[in-house]
């Protein structure tokens, strides 16, 4: 049985990282990615909050990546429990679909929030930044970026109706415009958001805070 990691390993040059998620494939992906980083000494995985706390107490990881939804558990609550059980472990909340505001994440004790669909390099950078004592919250930056996309008021309306599930004919009827005009607006939205289709447009818009 492995021994607990001692104080000698708590150097920012070599970090111990704990991944808390209820999916084995996520464990595999993060372990593969993180163990390739020269600054990662060890990558531990847990399927539940209880298992995460046990590992945190034993191995005292520098960073815990905690999914926002771990089965029936709330990642924010697991974050609070981890911080209470092992205050030296900093938490980076992660999610593939859901989202949490920076204020709520900070209230739970998290030092950052990241999306699973970020490039591996960006996720690794976020993990290291949190481990070095920094915070990683990008929602404000993304919303600021959204303001520079150049979407017109009409294009925003089209985007909001897209997000509600309306078809192009339904959008045309709601905005009292021709189907051809709606198609032009839709193409402009895709171009400005840098996406290829309606699904990607809605996901991107939600990420940027343009639609709920």
Residue frames as a rotation matrix with the C-alpha (Angstrom) as fourth column:
UNK 1
0.576 0.817 0.000 0.00
0.817 -0.576 0.000 0.00
0.000 0.000 -1.000 0.00
UNK 2
-0.020 -0.608 0.793 1.31
0.536 -0.676 -0.505 3.43
0.844 0.415 0.340 -0.93
UNK 3
-0.319 -0.180 -0.930 2.45
0.923 -0.282 -0.262 5.74
-0.216 -0.942 0.256 1.80
UNK 4
0.764 0.613 -0.201 1.08
0.577 -0.789 -0.212 9.21
-0.289 0.046 -0.956 2.29
UNK 5
0.278 -0.652 0.705 2.93
0.607 -0.450 -0.655 12.00
0.744 0.610 0.271 0.58
UNK 6
0.119 -0.315 -0.942 5.13
0.956 -0.218 0.194 13.90
-0.266 -0.924 0.275 3.01
UNK 7
0.696 0.157 -0.700 5.87
0.185 -0.982 -0.036 17.59
-0.693 -0.105 -0.713 3.34
UNK 8
-0.297 -0.947 -0.125 8.98
0.050 -0.146 0.988 17.18
-0.954 0.287 0.090 1.21
UNK 9
-0.558 0.134 0.819 6.84
0.807 0.317 0.498 16.74
-0.193 0.939 -0.285 -1.91
UNK 10
0.481 0.851 -0.211 4.88
0.785 -0.525 -0.328 19.98
-0.390 -0.008 -0.921 -1.42
UNK 11
-0.556 -0.680 -0.479 7.06
0.242 -0.683 0.689 21.95
-0.795 0.267 0.544 -3.78
UNK 12
0.389 0.738 -0.551 5.32
-0.346 -0.438 -0.830 24.02
-0.854 0.513 0.085 -6.48
UNK 13
-0.347 -0.590 -0.729 7.80
-0.920 0.061 0.388 22.45
-0.185 0.805 -0.563 -8.91
UNK 14
-0.845 0.095 -0.526 6.24
-0.077 0.952 0.296 19.03
0.529 0.291 -0.797 -8.31
UNK 15
-0.459 0.769 0.445 2.54
-0.889 -0.396 -0.231 19.01
-0.001 -0.502 0.865 -7.50
UNK 16
-0.916 0.369 0.159 0.16
0.337 0.921 -0.194 16.30
-0.218 -0.124 -0.968 -6.37
UNK 17
-0.682 0.705 -0.192 -3.20
-0.716 -0.593 0.368 16.64
0.146 0.389 0.910 -8.13
UNK 18
-0.749 0.544 0.377 -6.51
0.230 0.748 -0.623 15.01
-0.621 -0.380 -0.686 -7.21
UNK 19
-0.810 0.540 -0.229 -9.27
-0.433 -0.287 0.854 14.57
0.396 0.791 0.467 -9.83
UNK 20
-0.734 0.635 0.241 -12.78
0.023 0.377 -0.926 14.18
-0.679 -0.674 -0.291 -8.40
UNK 21
-0.371 0.612 -0.698 -15.30
-0.928 -0.212 0.307 12.92
0.040 0.762 0.647 -10.97
UNK 22
0.082 0.483 0.872 -17.72
-0.534 0.760 -0.371 10.00
-0.842 -0.435 0.320 -11.20
UNK 23
0.947 0.234 -0.222 -16.66
-0.304 0.420 -0.855 8.95
-0.107 0.877 0.469 -14.72
UNK 24
0.482 -0.794 0.371 -13.70
0.397 0.575 0.716 6.63
-0.781 -0.198 0.592 -15.30
UNK 25
0.378 -0.338 0.862 -13.05
0.909 -0.041 -0.415 8.04
0.176 0.940 0.292 -18.77
UNK 26
0.837 -0.083 0.541 -12.60
-0.118 -0.993 0.030 11.50
0.535 -0.089 -0.840 -17.24
UNK 27
0.760 -0.597 0.258 -10.14
-0.218 0.140 0.966 10.07
-0.613 -0.790 -0.023 -14.74
UNK 28
0.370 -0.620 0.692 -8.23
0.772 0.620 0.142 8.42
-0.517 0.482 0.708 -17.56
UNK 29
0.549 -0.097 0.830 -8.11
0.657 -0.564 -0.500 11.57
0.517 0.820 -0.246 -19.67
UNK 30
0.864 -0.212 0.457 -6.99
-0.390 -0.855 0.341 13.89
0.318 -0.473 -0.822 -16.89
UNK 31
0.677 -0.653 0.341 -4.46
-0.027 0.440 0.897 11.39
-0.736 -0.616 0.280 -15.56
UNK 32
0.393 -0.511 0.765 -2.99
0.900 0.383 -0.207 10.95
-0.187 0.770 0.610 -19.03
UNK 33
0.594 -0.093 0.799 -2.79
0.369 -0.851 -0.373 14.70
0.715 0.517 -0.471 -19.60
UNK 34
0.878 -0.176 0.445 -1.55
-0.445 -0.643 0.623 15.71
0.176 -0.745 -0.643 -16.16
UNK 35
0.694 -0.651 0.309 1.11
0.184 0.575 0.797 13.03
-0.697 -0.496 0.518 -15.72
UNK 36
0.409 -0.548 0.730 2.73
0.890 0.062 -0.452 14.31
0.202 0.834 0.513 -18.91
UNK 37
0.792 -0.106 0.601 3.32
-0.120 -0.993 -0.016 17.66
0.598 -0.059 -0.799 -17.23
UNK 38
-0.099 -0.946 -0.308 6.84
0.298 0.268 -0.916 17.95
0.950 -0.182 0.255 -15.79
UNK 39
-0.644 -0.134 0.754 5.50
-0.544 -0.612 -0.574 19.75
0.538 -0.779 0.321 -12.71
UNK 40
0.488 0.847 0.212 3.06
-0.804 0.342 0.487 16.97
0.340 -0.408 0.847 -11.72
UNK 41
-0.602 -0.723 0.339 4.46
-0.798 0.530 -0.286 14.43
0.027 -0.442 -0.896 -9.28
UNK 42
-0.928 0.351 0.123 1.30
0.319 0.922 -0.219 12.37
-0.191 -0.164 -0.968 -8.94
UNK 43
-0.576 0.817 -0.035 -2.32
-0.700 -0.471 0.537 12.32
0.422 0.333 0.843 -10.12
UNK 44
-0.926 0.341 0.162 -4.90
0.130 0.692 -0.710 10.78
-0.354 -0.637 -0.685 -7.80
UNK 45
-0.648 0.760 -0.049 -8.56
-0.331 -0.224 0.917 10.09
0.686 0.610 0.397 -8.67
UNK 46
-0.878 0.466 0.106 -11.76
0.036 0.286 -0.958 9.86
-0.477 -0.837 -0.268 -6.65
UNK 47
-0.712 0.675 0.194 -15.31
0.464 0.245 0.852 8.91
0.527 0.696 -0.487 -7.66
UNK 48
0.423 0.896 -0.133 -17.11
0.656 -0.202 0.727 10.62
0.625 -0.395 -0.673 -4.78
UNK 49
0.446 -0.193 0.874 -16.80
-0.449 -0.893 0.032 13.38
0.774 -0.406 -0.485 -2.23
UNK 50
0.908 -0.060 0.414 -16.15
-0.361 0.386 0.849 10.90
-0.211 -0.920 0.329 0.55
UNK 51
0.667 -0.695 0.267 -13.35
0.736 0.671 -0.090 9.20
-0.117 0.257 0.959 -1.38
UNK 52
0.365 -0.511 0.778 -11.91
0.335 -0.708 -0.622 12.61
0.869 0.488 -0.088 -2.29
UNK 53
0.662 -0.064 0.747 -11.77
-0.624 -0.599 0.502 13.71
0.415 -0.798 -0.437 1.35
UNK 54
0.898 -0.344 0.274 -10.07
0.087 0.750 0.656 10.47
-0.431 -0.565 0.703 2.38
UNK 55
0.454 -0.750 0.482 -7.43
0.865 0.241 -0.440 10.91
0.214 0.616 0.758 -0.32
UNK 56
0.443 -0.252 0.861 -6.98
-0.006 -0.961 -0.278 14.60
0.897 0.118 -0.427 0.47
UNK 57
0.849 -0.100 0.519 -6.36
-0.529 -0.142 0.837 13.86
-0.010 -0.985 -0.173 4.13
UNK 58
0.763 -0.535 0.363 -3.88
0.360 0.818 0.449 11.13
-0.537 -0.212 0.817 3.27
UNK 59
0.148 -0.736 0.660 -1.96
0.988 0.145 -0.061 12.65
-0.051 0.661 0.749 0.36
UNK 60
0.219 -0.018 -0.975 -2.46
0.396 -0.912 0.106 16.39
-0.892 -0.410 -0.193 0.93
UNK 61
0.042 -0.196 0.980 -2.71
0.999 0.037 -0.035 17.31
-0.030 0.980 0.197 -2.79
UNK 62
-0.855 -0.375 -0.357 -1.79
0.345 -0.927 0.147 20.77
-0.386 0.002 0.922 -3.98
UNK 63
-0.640 0.644 -0.420 -4.85
-0.764 -0.594 0.253 20.97
-0.086 0.483 0.872 -6.24
UNK 64
-0.580 0.564 0.587 -8.15
0.360 0.825 -0.436 19.11
-0.730 -0.042 -0.682 -6.48
UNK 65
-0.871 0.401 -0.285 -10.07
-0.442 -0.385 0.810 19.25
0.215 0.831 0.512 -9.76
UNK 66
-0.717 0.669 0.198 -13.70
0.201 0.470 -0.860 18.82
-0.668 -0.577 -0.471 -8.69
UNK 67
-0.769 0.515 0.378 -16.50
0.452 0.019 0.892 18.26
0.452 0.857 -0.247 -11.20
UNK 68
-0.747 0.528 0.404 -19.50
-0.604 -0.792 -0.082 20.52
0.277 -0.306 0.911 -10.71
UNK 69
0.429 0.882 0.197 -21.77
-0.902 0.409 0.136 17.46
0.039 -0.236 0.971 -10.60
UNK 70
-0.725 -0.678 -0.124 -20.43
-0.646 0.731 -0.219 14.22
0.239 -0.079 -0.968 -9.11
UNK 71
-0.740 0.580 -0.341 -23.29
0.555 0.812 0.179 11.79
0.381 -0.057 -0.923 -9.49
UNK 72
0.368 0.927 -0.076 -25.91
0.750 -0.247 0.613 13.02
0.549 -0.283 -0.786 -7.04
UNK 73
0.165 -0.403 -0.900 -23.40
0.866 -0.377 0.327 15.26
-0.471 -0.834 0.287 -5.26
UNK 74
0.986 0.094 0.140 -22.81
0.142 -0.910 -0.391 18.97
0.090 0.405 -0.910 -5.71
UNK 75
0.231 -0.969 0.086 -19.24
0.758 0.123 -0.641 19.79
0.611 0.213 0.763 -6.63
UNK 76
0.013 -0.168 0.986 -19.53
-0.298 -0.942 -0.157 23.08
0.954 -0.292 -0.062 -4.74
UNK 77
0.804 0.332 0.494 -20.46
-0.563 0.153 0.812 21.21
0.194 -0.931 0.309 -1.56
UNK 78
0.796 -0.588 -0.141 -17.62
0.594 0.804 0.000 18.74
0.114 -0.084 0.990 -2.07
UNK 79
0.050 -0.771 0.635 -15.32
0.346 -0.583 -0.735 21.72
0.937 0.256 0.238 -2.50
UNK 80
0.349 0.158 0.924 -16.42
-0.690 -0.623 0.367 23.12
0.634 -0.766 -0.108 0.87
UNK 81
0.983 0.077 0.169 -15.89
-0.171 0.730 0.662 19.73
-0.072 -0.679 0.730 2.51
UNK 82
0.540 -0.841 0.040 -12.45
0.714 0.432 -0.550 19.32
0.445 0.326 0.834 0.97
UNK 83
-0.011 -0.534 0.846 -11.36
-0.048 -0.844 -0.534 22.76
0.999 -0.047 -0.016 2.07
UNK 84
0.585 0.294 0.756 -12.58
-0.740 -0.187 0.646 22.07
0.331 -0.937 0.109 5.60
UNK 85
0.979 -0.179 0.098 -10.84
0.127 0.912 0.390 18.70
-0.159 -0.370 0.915 5.75
UNK 86
0.117 -0.977 0.179 -7.59
0.917 0.175 0.358 19.80
-0.381 0.123 0.916 4.07
UNK 87
0.752 0.296 -0.588 -7.24
0.204 -0.954 -0.220 23.62
-0.626 0.045 -0.778 3.90
UNK 88
-0.177 -0.904 -0.388 -3.89
-0.276 -0.333 0.902 23.44
-0.945 0.267 -0.191 2.08
UNK 89
-0.588 0.048 0.807 -5.56
0.689 0.552 0.469 21.81
-0.423 0.832 -0.358 -0.92
UNK 90
-0.564 0.378 -0.734 -6.79
-0.471 -0.878 -0.089 24.39
-0.678 0.295 0.673 -3.41
UNK 91
-0.172 0.646 0.744 -9.81
0.503 0.707 -0.498 23.53
-0.847 0.288 -0.446 -5.56
UNK 92
-0.824 0.030 -0.566 -10.41
-0.496 -0.521 0.694 24.08
-0.274 0.853 0.445 -9.26
UNK 93
0.025 0.905 0.424 -14.04
-0.098 0.424 -0.900 23.37
-0.995 -0.019 0.099 -10.14
UNK 94
-0.914 -0.307 -0.264 -14.54
-0.299 0.072 0.952 21.86
-0.273 0.949 -0.158 -13.60
UNK 95
0.004 0.962 0.272 -17.58
-0.123 0.270 -0.955 21.19
-0.992 -0.030 0.120 -15.76
UNK 96
-0.820 -0.220 0.529 -18.55
0.445 0.337 0.830 19.85
-0.361 0.915 -0.179 -19.15
UNK 97
-0.317 0.791 0.523 -21.99
0.727 -0.151 0.669 21.45
0.608 0.592 -0.528 -19.29
UNK 98
0.629 0.650 -0.426 -23.01
0.764 -0.416 0.493 23.27
0.143 -0.636 -0.758 -16.13
UNK 99
-0.197 -0.662 0.723 -21.69
0.343 -0.738 -0.581 26.55
0.918 0.134 0.373 -14.87
UNK 100
0.419 0.258 -0.871 -21.21
0.907 -0.158 0.390 28.38
-0.037 -0.953 -0.300 -11.58
UNK 101
0.840 -0.089 0.536 -20.66
0.050 -0.970 -0.239 32.07
0.541 0.227 -0.810 -11.04
UNK 102
-0.201 -0.979 0.015 -17.27
0.169 -0.050 -0.984 33.24
0.965 -0.195 0.175 -9.76
UNK 103
-0.247 0.166 0.955 -19.00
-0.829 -0.546 -0.119 34.56
0.501 -0.821 0.273 -6.64
UNK 104
0.770 0.604 0.204 -20.62
-0.629 0.664 0.405 31.20
0.109 -0.440 0.891 -5.86
UNK 105
0.595 -0.633 -0.495 -17.41
0.287 0.743 -0.605 29.32
0.750 0.218 0.624 -6.63
UNK 106
-0.417 -0.780 0.467 -15.42
-0.168 -0.438 -0.883 31.57
0.893 -0.447 0.051 -4.30
UNK 107
0.101 0.552 0.828 -18.07
-0.950 -0.195 0.246 31.23
0.297 -0.811 0.504 -1.60
UNK 108
0.951 0.247 -0.184 -17.61
-0.210 0.957 0.199 27.45
0.225 -0.151 0.963 -1.80
UNK 109
0.573 -0.801 0.172 -13.87
-0.221 0.051 0.974 27.91
-0.789 -0.596 -0.147 -1.35
UNK 110
0.600 -0.333 0.727 -12.81
0.755 0.536 -0.378 27.28
-0.264 0.776 0.573 -4.95
UNK 111
-0.085 -0.730 -0.678 -9.83
0.138 -0.683 0.717 29.08
-0.987 -0.033 0.159 -6.46
UNK 112
-0.711 -0.169 -0.682 -11.06
-0.593 -0.378 0.711 28.75
-0.378 0.910 0.169 -10.02
UNK 113
0.324 0.819 0.473 -13.42
-0.127 0.533 -0.836 27.30
-0.938 0.211 0.277 -12.58
UNK 114
-0.663 -0.573 -0.481 -12.56
-0.592 0.008 0.806 25.56
-0.458 0.819 -0.344 -15.86
UNK 115
0.502 0.829 -0.246 -14.44
-0.791 0.326 -0.518 23.87
-0.349 0.455 0.819 -18.68
UNK 116
0.215 -0.393 0.894 -13.68
0.049 0.919 0.392 20.30
-0.975 -0.040 0.217 -19.73
UNK 117
0.719 0.106 0.687 -13.80
0.657 0.221 -0.721 21.30
-0.229 0.969 0.089 -23.39
UNK 118
0.725 -0.598 -0.342 -10.89
-0.573 -0.799 0.182 23.70
-0.382 0.064 -0.922 -22.99
UNK 119
0.513 -0.662 -0.546 -7.69
-0.328 0.436 -0.838 22.64
0.793 0.609 0.006 -24.80
UNK 120
0.673 -0.278 -0.685 -5.54
0.631 0.699 0.337 20.35
0.385 -0.659 0.646 -22.65
UNK 121
-0.390 -0.907 0.156 -2.81
0.699 -0.402 -0.591 22.99
0.599 -0.122 0.791 -22.43
UNK 122
-0.284 0.351 0.892 -5.25
-0.364 -0.900 0.239 25.56
0.887 -0.257 0.383 -21.04
UNK 123
0.804 0.580 -0.130 -6.60
-0.141 0.398 0.906 23.17
0.577 -0.711 0.402 -18.43
UNK 124
0.337 -0.770 -0.542 -3.07
0.860 0.486 -0.157 22.22
0.384 -0.413 0.826 -17.38
UNK 125
-0.562 -0.547 0.621 -2.18
0.308 -0.835 -0.456 25.90
0.767 -0.065 0.638 -17.07
UNK 126
0.209 0.741 0.638 -5.25
-0.506 -0.476 0.719 26.50
0.837 -0.473 0.275 -14.91
UNK 127
0.834 0.059 -0.549 -4.32
0.341 0.727 0.596 23.61
0.435 -0.684 0.586 -12.62
UNK 128
-0.104 -0.970 -0.220 -0.79
0.897 0.004 -0.442 24.87
0.430 -0.244 0.869 -12.21
UNK 129
-0.433 -0.017 0.901 -1.92
-0.051 -0.998 -0.043 28.45
0.900 -0.064 0.431 -11.65
UNK 130
0.630 0.724 0.282 -4.28
-0.383 -0.026 0.923 27.37
0.676 -0.690 0.260 -8.88
UNK 131
0.693 -0.421 -0.585 -1.56
0.643 0.728 0.238 25.21
0.325 -0.542 0.775 -7.36
UNK 132
-0.398 -0.899 0.180 0.77
0.755 -0.433 -0.492 28.22
0.521 -0.061 0.852 -7.31
UNK 133
-0.537 0.219 -0.815 -1.77
0.691 -0.440 -0.574 30.27
-0.484 -0.871 0.085 -5.39
UNK 134
-0.957 0.204 -0.208 -3.52
-0.284 -0.812 0.509 32.13
-0.065 0.546 0.835 -8.21
UNK 135
-0.157 0.955 0.251 -7.21
0.002 0.254 -0.967 32.21
-0.988 -0.151 -0.042 -9.10
UNK 136
-0.988 -0.127 0.089 -8.70
0.074 0.118 0.990 31.25
-0.136 0.985 -0.108 -12.47
UNK 137
-0.020 0.999 -0.027 -12.06
0.542 -0.012 -0.840 32.81
-0.840 -0.032 -0.541 -13.26
UNK 138
-0.880 -0.445 0.167 -12.60
0.340 -0.346 0.874 33.73
-0.332 0.826 0.456 -16.89
UNK 139
-0.014 0.953 0.302 -16.31
0.974 0.081 -0.212 34.45
-0.226 0.291 -0.930 -17.16
UNK 140
0.502 0.196 -0.842 -15.80
0.219 -0.971 -0.095 38.19
-0.837 -0.137 -0.530 -16.90
UNK 141
-0.514 -0.769 -0.380 -13.12
-0.273 -0.273 0.922 38.06
-0.813 0.578 -0.070 -19.58
UNK 142
-0.769 0.257 0.586 -15.38
0.607 0.582 0.541 36.03
-0.202 0.772 -0.603 -21.88
UNK 143
0.333 0.935 -0.123 -18.31
0.850 -0.354 -0.390 38.39
-0.408 0.026 -0.913 -21.38
UNK 144
0.200 -0.356 -0.913 -16.04
-0.164 -0.931 0.327 41.31
-0.966 0.084 -0.244 -22.16
UNK 145
-0.840 -0.524 0.137 -14.96
-0.007 0.263 0.965 39.49
-0.542 0.810 -0.224 -25.30
UNK 146
-0.266 0.828 0.493 -18.62
0.904 0.392 -0.171 38.97
-0.335 0.400 -0.853 -26.21
UNK 147
0.505 0.478 -0.719 -19.04
0.304 -0.878 -0.370 42.72
-0.808 -0.032 -0.589 -26.38
UNK 148
-0.226 -0.681 -0.697 -16.38
-0.545 -0.505 0.670 42.89
-0.808 0.530 -0.257 -29.07
UNK 149
-0.492 0.047 0.869 -18.02
0.493 0.838 0.233 40.29
-0.717 0.543 -0.436 -31.31
UNK 150
-0.916 0.078 -0.393 -20.03
-0.309 -0.760 0.571 42.97
-0.254 0.645 0.721 -33.07
UNK 151
-0.620 0.770 0.152 -23.45
0.783 0.594 0.185 41.30
0.052 0.234 -0.971 -32.89
UNK 152
-0.763 0.445 0.469 -26.20
-0.256 -0.874 0.412 43.74
0.594 0.194 0.781 -33.82
UNK 153
-0.584 0.632 0.510 -29.37
-0.690 -0.054 -0.722 44.02
-0.429 -0.773 0.467 -31.76
UNK 154
0.409 0.764 -0.499 -31.24
-0.912 0.363 -0.192 42.08
0.034 0.534 0.845 -34.45
UNK 155
-0.058 -0.527 -0.848 -28.60
-0.396 0.792 -0.465 39.36
0.916 0.309 -0.254 -34.50
UNK 156
-0.913 -0.210 0.349 -28.83
-0.391 0.212 -0.896 39.11
0.114 -0.955 -0.275 -30.72
UNK 157
-0.077 0.972 0.223 -32.61
-0.889 0.034 -0.456 38.66
-0.450 -0.234 0.862 -31.03
UNK 158
0.442 0.170 -0.881 -32.11
-0.708 0.669 -0.227 35.92
0.551 0.724 0.416 -33.61
UNK 159
-0.540 -0.757 -0.368 -29.58
-0.297 0.581 -0.758 34.24
0.787 -0.301 -0.538 -31.33
UNK 160
-0.743 0.318 0.589 -31.92
-0.618 0.010 -0.786 34.37
-0.256 -0.948 0.189 -28.34
UNK 161
0.357 0.923 -0.141 -34.72
-0.897 0.296 -0.329 32.78
-0.262 0.244 0.934 -30.39
UNK 162
0.084 -0.449 -0.889 -32.30
-0.530 0.736 -0.422 30.12
0.844 0.507 -0.176 -31.60
UNK 163
-0.852 -0.504 0.138 -31.47
-0.346 0.347 -0.872 29.33
0.392 -0.791 -0.471 -27.98
UNK 164
-0.353 0.811 0.467 -35.18
-0.789 0.011 -0.615 28.98
-0.504 -0.585 0.635 -27.20
UNK 165
-0.552 0.056 0.832 -35.43
0.214 0.974 0.076 26.27
-0.806 0.220 -0.550 -29.85
UNK 166
0.454 0.773 -0.444 -37.24
-0.224 -0.383 -0.896 28.28
-0.863 0.506 -0.001 -32.51
UNK 167
0.079 -0.357 0.931 -36.81
0.867 0.486 0.113 27.25
-0.492 0.798 0.347 -36.14
UNK 168
-0.883 -0.469 -0.012 -35.87
0.388 -0.746 0.542 29.79
-0.263 0.474 0.841 -38.82
UNK 169
-0.439 0.791 0.426 -39.51
0.412 -0.244 0.878 30.12
0.798 0.561 -0.219 -40.03
UNK 170
0.444 0.611 -0.655 -40.61
0.855 -0.069 0.514 30.67
0.269 -0.789 -0.553 -36.42
UNK 171
-0.296 -0.633 -0.716 -37.89
0.730 -0.633 0.258 33.27
-0.616 -0.446 0.649 -35.89
UNK 172
-0.899 -0.012 0.437 -38.95
0.362 -0.582 0.728 35.03
0.246 0.813 0.528 -39.10
UNK 173
0.030 0.994 0.101 -42.56
0.568 -0.100 0.817 35.13
0.822 0.032 -0.568 -37.90
UNK 174
0.369 0.095 -0.924 -41.61
0.919 -0.182 0.349 36.34
-0.135 -0.979 -0.155 -34.41
UNK 175
-0.384 -0.645 -0.660 -39.43
0.497 -0.747 0.441 39.17
-0.778 -0.159 0.608 -35.77
UNK 176
0.658 0.733 -0.172 -41.71
0.198 -0.388 -0.900 39.96
-0.727 0.558 -0.400 -38.73
UNK 177
-0.100 -0.757 -0.646 -38.87
-0.772 -0.351 0.530 39.38
-0.628 0.552 -0.549 -41.20
UNK 178
0.624 0.278 -0.730 -38.50
-0.734 0.527 -0.427 37.24
0.266 0.803 0.533 -44.31
UNK 179
0.920 -0.291 0.263 -36.94
0.164 0.894 0.416 33.79
-0.356 -0.340 0.870 -44.14
UNK 180
0.532 -0.747 0.398 -34.16
0.600 0.000 -0.800 35.02
0.598 0.665 0.448 -46.40
UNK 181
0.319 -0.382 0.867 -33.33
-0.478 -0.855 -0.201 37.86
0.818 -0.351 -0.455 -44.01
UNK 182
0.793 0.008 0.609 -33.28
-0.572 0.355 0.740 35.47
-0.210 -0.935 0.286 -41.08
UNK 183
0.839 -0.517 0.171 -30.91
0.544 0.808 -0.226 33.20
-0.021 0.282 0.959 -42.98
UNK 184
0.306 -0.736 0.603 -28.57
0.217 -0.563 -0.797 36.15
0.927 0.375 -0.013 -43.52
UNK 185
0.423 -0.104 0.900 -28.71
-0.797 -0.516 0.314 37.07
0.432 -0.850 -0.301 -39.84
UNK 186
0.945 -0.034 0.324 -28.08
-0.146 0.844 0.516 33.44
-0.291 -0.535 0.793 -38.88
UNK 187
0.626 -0.754 0.201 -25.02
0.647 0.358 -0.673 33.27
0.436 0.552 0.711 -41.14
UNK 188
0.207 -0.527 0.824 -23.71
-0.260 -0.842 -0.473 36.50
0.943 -0.116 -0.311 -39.60
UNK 189
0.695 0.103 0.711 -24.17
-0.718 0.063 0.693 35.10
0.027 -0.993 0.117 -36.09
UNK 190
0.918 -0.376 0.129 -22.24
0.370 0.926 0.071 31.95
-0.146 -0.017 0.989 -37.01
UNK 191
0.393 -0.806 0.443 -19.43
0.498 -0.218 -0.839 34.00
0.773 0.550 0.316 -38.53
UNK 192
0.215 -0.293 0.932 -19.11
-0.539 -0.831 -0.137 36.40
0.814 -0.473 -0.336 -35.59
UNK 193
0.713 0.078 0.697 -19.25
-0.671 0.365 0.646 33.62
-0.204 -0.928 0.313 -33.00
UNK 194
-0.303 -0.898 -0.319 -16.78
-0.950 0.309 0.032 31.52
0.070 0.313 -0.947 -34.98
UNK 195
-0.338 0.286 0.897 -19.07
-0.287 0.876 -0.387 28.48
-0.896 -0.388 -0.214 -35.15
UNK 196
-0.980 -0.119 -0.162 -20.43
-0.193 0.323 0.926 26.21
-0.058 0.939 -0.340 -37.88
UNK 197
-0.493 0.848 -0.194 -24.01
0.362 0.402 0.841 25.45
0.791 0.344 -0.505 -36.90
UNK 198
0.251 0.751 0.611 -26.94
-0.324 -0.529 0.784 26.28
0.912 -0.395 0.111 -34.63
UNK 199
0.818 0.060 -0.572 -25.93
0.437 0.581 0.687 23.93
0.374 -0.812 0.449 -31.81
UNK 200
-0.158 -0.965 -0.210 -22.42
0.961 -0.101 -0.257 25.37
0.227 -0.242 0.943 -31.62
UNK 201
-0.421 0.054 0.905 -23.83
0.120 -0.986 0.115 28.91
0.899 0.157 0.409 -31.78
UNK 202
0.628 0.737 0.250 -26.11
-0.206 -0.152 0.967 28.33
0.751 -0.658 0.056 -28.80
UNK 203
0.658 -0.449 -0.605 -23.38
0.738 0.545 0.397 26.63
0.151 -0.708 0.690 -26.77
UNK 204
-0.419 -0.857 0.299 -20.94
0.796 -0.505 -0.334 29.43
0.437 0.099 0.894 -27.54
UNK 205
-0.161 0.456 0.875 -23.52
-0.118 -0.889 0.442 32.09
0.980 -0.032 0.197 -26.70
UNK 206
0.858 0.463 -0.222 -24.28
0.117 0.244 0.963 30.40
0.499 -0.852 0.155 -23.37
UNK 207
0.247 -0.869 -0.428 -20.57
0.960 0.281 -0.015 30.24
0.133 -0.407 0.904 -22.59
UNK 208
-0.654 -0.531 0.539 -20.23
0.536 -0.828 -0.166 33.97
0.535 0.180 0.826 -23.28
UNK 209
-0.626 0.477 -0.617 -23.28
0.540 -0.305 -0.784 34.85
-0.563 -0.824 -0.067 -21.24
UNK 210
-0.948 0.277 -0.160 -25.20
-0.310 -0.680 0.664 36.12
0.075 0.679 0.730 -24.28
UNK 211
0.025 0.968 -0.251 -28.13
-0.576 0.219 0.788 33.80
0.817 0.125 0.563 -23.65
UNK 212
-0.117 0.025 0.993 -29.35
-0.957 0.264 -0.119 31.82
-0.265 -0.964 -0.007 -20.66
